[in-house]
Amino acid sequence: MTEASRGRRRHGPAAAGTAGRWRLEQAKARFSALVRAARAGRAQHVTVHGKEAVVVLSAEAYRELIGRREWPTLHALLSNSPLRELQFEPPSVRSPVREIEL
């Protein structure tokens, strides 16, 4: 007896037809299953109106992905700026002073 003949609905990627693909409604309803699949190392694609919107990855896969890039620190960016030698004096602000009686 199949799941369909028992009256059960299939959820998750298999219900969408392709493993690792979820419609947004399915992803919301079966979020735990989506997270388990992503943690198992399989990227999960979520679609909105039939178009791919987001990909859910495990934290490990995400760290590996962004770890490949080296992001400069703010100090390094400013130190290597072509404007690093620029000298400027901030303008002084002179406001009118009103006289008051004491």
C-alpha positions in Angstrom: 0.0 0.0 0.0 1.4 3.4 -1.0 1.2 6.6 1.0 -1.2 8.0 -1.6 -3.5 5.1 -1.2 -3.5 5.5 2.6 -4.6 9.1 2.2 -1.4 10.6 3.4 0.1 13.6 1.7 3.8 13.7 0.9 5.7 16.7 2.1 9.2 18.1 1.5 11.5 17.9 -1.4 10.0 14.6 -2.8 6.6 16.2 -2.9 8.0 19.0 -5.1 9.3 16.4 -7.6 13.0 17.1 -7.3 15.1 16.4 -4.2 16.2 19.5 -2.5 13.5 21.8 -4.0 10.7 23.2 -1.8 7.9 25.5 -2.5 7.7 28.3 0.1 4.5 26.8 1.6 6.2 23.4 1.9 9.3 24.9 3.4 7.3 26.8 6.1 5.2 23.7 6.9 8.1 21.3 7.0 10.9 23.6 8.2 12.4 21.0 10.5 12.8 18.5 7.6 14.3 21.2 5.5 16.9 22.0 8.2 17.7 18.3 8.7 18.3 17.9 5.0 20.5 21.0 4.9 22.5 19.9 8.0 23.0 16.5 6.2 25.0 18.4 3.6 22.4 18.8 0.9 21.6 22.4 -0.2 17.9 23.0 -0.1 16.4 25.3 -2.7 13.2 27.2 -1.9 11.0 28.7 -4.6 8.5 31.5 -4.6 6.0 31.6 -7.4 8.0 28.9 -9.2 11.2 30.9 -9.2 14.2 30.0 -7.0 14.4 32.5 -4.2 16.8 31.2 -1.5 19.1 28.3 -0.8 19.4 26.9 2.7 22.9 25.6 3.6 24.3 24.0 6.8 26.3 26.4 8.9 29.4 24.3 8.1 28.8 24.6 4.3 28.2 28.4 4.7 31.5 28.9 6.7 33.4 26.9 4.1 31.8 29.0 1.3 32.6 32.4 2.8 35.9 31.2 4.3 37.3 31.0 0.8 37.2 34.8 0.5 39.5 36.9 2.6 37.7 40.0 3.7 40.0 43.0 4.5 39.6 44.7 7.9 38.5 48.3 8.1 42.0 49.2 9.1 43.4 47.5 6.0 40.9 49.3 3.8 41.7 52.7 5.2 45.4 52.1 5.2 45.4 51.2 1.5 43.1 54.0 0.5 44.4 56.3 -2.2 43.2 59.2 0.0 45.3 58.1 3.0 47.7 61.0 2.6 45.0 63.6 2.3 45.3 66.5 4.8 42.4 68.6 5.7 41.3 71.1 8.3 37.7 70.8 9.5 36.0 74.2 8.9 35.4 76.1 12.1 31.8 77.2 12.6 31.2 80.7 13.7 27.7 81.4 14.8 26.4 84.8 15.7 26.5 85.6 19.4 23.6 87.5 20.8 23.9 89.9 23.6 22.0 89.3 26.8 21.5 91.4 29.8 22.5 90.0 33.2 
